[in-house]
């Protein structure tokens, strides 16, 4: 594996506000990714309710069916 050193990116000025809003919007969810645009003002982007945009494979095989059954009950 080749590791490339990347430039550090500074946090936006609204960093603390973004964290506060993300915590408030994520309350009550087991998993959610909250996206914002840090423009001169904070703009909401989207909330994603599954990791990997729902395209992640489950291991071991059959685990996805086990998890799916949880949502049926």
Helices and strands as residue ranges (DSSP letters): H 15-26, E 33-38, E 42-48, G 51-54, H 63-72
